[in-house]
């Protein structure tokens, strides 16, 4: 199985190869609601997650919004 290295929220991680942002979120078990994603300092719109490719050594920031009171 092919693996790639990504820097996710400042931490270098080796994961099974994913081809796009949507696949990465699913592989990490992150719900796609209430989340923002940035790849190499570019904000990726939700509608572009499946068409935004990921490559070895990309820098990904994932921010989850939490509600509360």
DOVEXNU-477682 format. One record per atom (N, C-alpha, C): residue number from 1; residue in three letters; atom name; x negated, y negated, z negated. Coordinates in steps of 0.02 Angstrom, whole numbers, plus 50000, padded with zeros to 5 digits. Atoms other than C-alpha are relative to their C-alpha. Example, Ala and Ser with C-alpha at 12.3 -4.5 7.8 and 13.67 -1.06 7.14 Angstrom:
DOVEXNU-477682
   pos   code   site       u       v       w
     1    ala      N   49955   50059   50000
     1    ala     CA   49385   50225   49610
     1    ala      C   49955   49940   50000
     2    ser      N   50042   50059   50003
     2    ser     CA   49316   50053   49643
     2    ser      C   50039   49945   49963
This chain:
DOVEXNU-477682
   pos   code   site       u       v       w
     1    unk      N   49958   50059   50000
     1    unk     CA   50000   50000   50000
     1    unk      C   49956   49938   50000
     2    unk      N   50039   50061   49993
     2    unk     CA   49932   49830   50049
     2    unk      C   50016   49953   49942
     3    unk      N   49991   50050   50054
     3    unk     CA   49907   49698   49914
     3    unk      C   49971   49934   50022
     4    unk      N   50027   50066   49988
     4    unk     CA   49877   49512   49917
     4    unk      C   49989   49966   49933
     5    unk      N   50012   50040   50060
     5    unk     CA   49810   49389   49790
     5    unk      C   50034   49933   50010
     6    unk      N   49968   50066   50001
     6    unk     CA   49915   49237   49749
     6    unk      C   49983   49967   49934
     7    unk      N   50004   50038   50063
     7    unk     CA   49891   49100   49622
     7    unk      C   50070   49978   49985
     8    unk      N   49931   50014   50019
     8    unk     CA   50060   49093   49536
     8    unk      C   50000   49962   49934
     9    unk      N   49998   50043   50060
     9    unk     CA   50086   48950   49413
     9    unk      C   49932   49998   49966
    10    unk      N   50067   50008   50026
    10    unk     CA   49898   48934   49393
    10    unk      C   49964   50064   49982
    11    unk      N   50030   49936   50018
    11    unk     CA   49865   49120   49366
    11    unk      C   49990   50043   50062
    12    unk      N   50015   49956   49942
    12    unk     CA   49779   49229   49497
    12    unk      C   50031   50068   49987
    13    unk      N   49967   49935   50007
    13    unk     CA   49883   49385   49525
    13    unk      C   49993   50040   50064
    14    unk      N   50001   49955   49944
    14    unk     CA   49866   49535   49638
    14    unk      C   50067   50036   50000
    15    unk      N   49934   49968   49996
    15    unk     CA   50035   49598   49697
    15    unk      C   50006   50039   50065
    16    unk      N   49985   49965   49938
    16    unk     CA   50104   49717   49825
    16    unk      C   50019   49948   50052
    17    unk      N   49990   50050   49947
    17    unk     CA   50109   49624   49990
    17    unk      C   50073   49983   50009
    18    unk      N   49935   50027   49983
    18    unk     CA   50260   49516   50017
    18    unk      C   49990   49954   50059
    19    unk      N   50010   50040   49940
    19    unk     CA   50290   49423   50178
    19    unk      C   50027   49930   49995
    20    unk      N   49972   50067   50005
    20    unk     CA   50388   49272   50118
    20    unk      C   50019   49984   49928
    21    unk      N   49984   50024   50067
    21    unk     CA   50444   49170   49968
    21    unk      C   50058   50040   49969
    22    unk      N   49944   49962   50026
    22    unk     CA   50610   49261   49949
    22    unk      C   49979   50069   49975
    23    unk      N   50025   49934   50021
    23    unk     CA   50522   49430   49940
    23    unk      C   49959   49994   49937
    24    unk      N   50041   50010   50061
    24    unk     CA   50401   49361   49810
    24    unk      C   50045   49993   49939
    25    unk      N   49955   50009   50057
    25    unk     CA   50542   49304   49696
    25    unk      C   50033   50066   49980
    26    unk      N   49969   49935   50015
    26    unk     CA   50628   49473   49710
    26    unk      C   49949   50047   49969
    27    unk      N   50052   49956   50027
    27    unk     CA   50463   49565   49678
    27    unk      C   49983   49982   49927
    28    unk      N   50015   50023   50068
    28    unk     CA   50436   49460   49521
    28    unk      C   50060   50006   49954
    29    unk      N   49939   49994   50040
    29    unk     CA   50615   49489   49463
    29    unk      C   50028   49933   49979
    30    unk      N   49976   50067   50015
    30    unk     CA   50655   49304   49467
    30    unk      C   50065   49987   50037
    31    unk      N   49936   50016   49970
    31    unk     CA   50835   49256   49496
    31    unk      C   49992   49939   50045
    32    unk      N   50008   50054   49951
    32    unk     CA   50849   49144   49648
    32    unk      C   50043   49939   49984
    33    unk      N   49962   50059   50019
    33    unk     CA   50972   49028   49562
    33    unk      C   49960   49961   49949
    34    unk      N   50034   50045   50047
    34    unk     CA   50905   48880   49466
    34    unk      C   49924   50006   50001
    35    unk      N   50073   49995   49994
    35    unk     CA   50728   48893   49532
    35    unk      C   49977   49955   50057
    36    unk      N   50031   50040   49947
    36    unk     CA   50615   48779   49634
    36    unk      C   49932   50032   50015
    37    unk      N   50063   49967   49980
    37    unk     CA   50465   48843   49733
    37    unk      C   49958   49951   50042
    38    unk      N   50049   50041   49963
    38    unk     CA   50310   48754   49797
    38    unk      C   49945   50048   50023
    39    unk      N   50055   49960   49973
    39    unk     CA   50181   48837   49910
    39    unk      C   49947   49952   50027
    40    unk      N   50055   50043   49978
    40    unk     CA   50013   48751   49933
    40    unk      C   50019   49927   49999
    41    unk      N   49980   50070   50013
    41    unk     CA   50086   48589   49865
    41    unk      C   50056   49974   50044
    42    unk      N   49943   50019   49960
    42    unk     CA   50235   48590   49983
    42    unk      C   50063   50032   49970
    43    unk      N   49937   49974   50027
    43    unk     CA   50411   48606   49911
    43    unk      C   50036   50038   50055
    44    unk      N   49966   49958   49952
    44    unk     CA   50503   48746   49998
    44    unk      C   50075   50000   49983
    45    unk      N   49928   50001   50010
    45    unk     CA   50691   48724   50018
    45    unk      C   50027   50072   49998
    46    unk      N   49970   49934   50009
    46    unk     CA   50800   48871   49969
    46    unk      C   50016   50033   50067
    47    unk      N   49983   49973   49935
    47    unk     CA   50859   48894   50148
    47    unk      C   49940   50021   50041
    48    unk      N   50062   49983   49963
    48    unk     CA   50677   48914   50204
    48    unk      C   49960   50055   49965
    49    unk      N   50038   49950   50038
    49    unk     CA   50623   49045   50076
    49    unk      C   49986   50062   50042
    50    unk      N   50009   49938   49962
    50    unk     CA   50649   49193   50194
    50    unk      C   49956   49989   50061
    51    unk      N   50040   50013   49940
    51    unk     CA   50558   49107   50338
    51    unk      C   49932   49968   49983
    52    unk      N   50064   50030   50020
    52    unk     CA   50412   49036   50237
    52    unk      C   49951   50057   49982
    53    unk      N   50046   49945   50012
    53    unk     CA   50267   49159   50251
    53    unk      C   49952   49986   49943
    54    unk      N   50052   50005   50051
    54    unk     CA   50142   49193   50112
    54    unk      C   49939   50037   50025
    55    unk      N   50063   49970   49979
    55    unk     CA   49960   49232   50142
    55    unk      C   49955   50008   49939
    56    unk      N   50049   49989   50053
    56    unk     CA   49817   49294   50035
    56    unk      C   49972   49933   49976
    57    unk      N   50028   50059   50034
    57    unk     CA   49758   49160   49911
    57    unk      C   50043   49938   50002
    58    unk      N   49954   50057   50004
    58    unk     CA   49910   49046   49931
    58    unk      C   50011   49982   49927
    59    unk      N   49985   50025   50067
    59    unk     CA   49950   48938   49780
    59    unk      C   50075   49989   49996
    60    unk      N   49928   50003   50006
    60    unk     CA   50130   48958   49723
    60    unk      C   50018   49974   49930
    61    unk      N   49974   50025   50064
    61    unk     CA   50219   48860   49587
    61    unk      C   50075   50016   50000
    62    unk      N   49929   49983   50007
    62    unk     CA   50387   48926   49527
    62    unk      C   50024   49969   49936
    63    unk      N   49972   50035   50058
    63    unk     CA   50490   48818   49411
    63    unk      C   50072   50024   49991
    64    unk      N   49932   49977   50015
    64    unk     CA   50645   48890   49327
    64    unk      C   50033   49947   49957
    65    unk      N   49962   50049   50037
    65    unk     CA   50777   48769   49266
    65    unk      C   50041   50035   49947
    66    unk      N   49964   49969   50055
    66    unk     CA   50851   48809   49097
    66    unk      C   50050   49950   49973
    67    unk      N   49948   50042   50028
    67    unk     CA   51014   48739   49035
    67    unk      C   50001   50008   49925
    68    unk      N   49996   49995   50073
    68    unk     CA   51048   48705   48855
    68    unk      C   50038   49941   49972
    69    unk      N   49962   50054   50029
    69    unk     CA   51129   48592   48734
    69    unk      C   49975   49982   49932
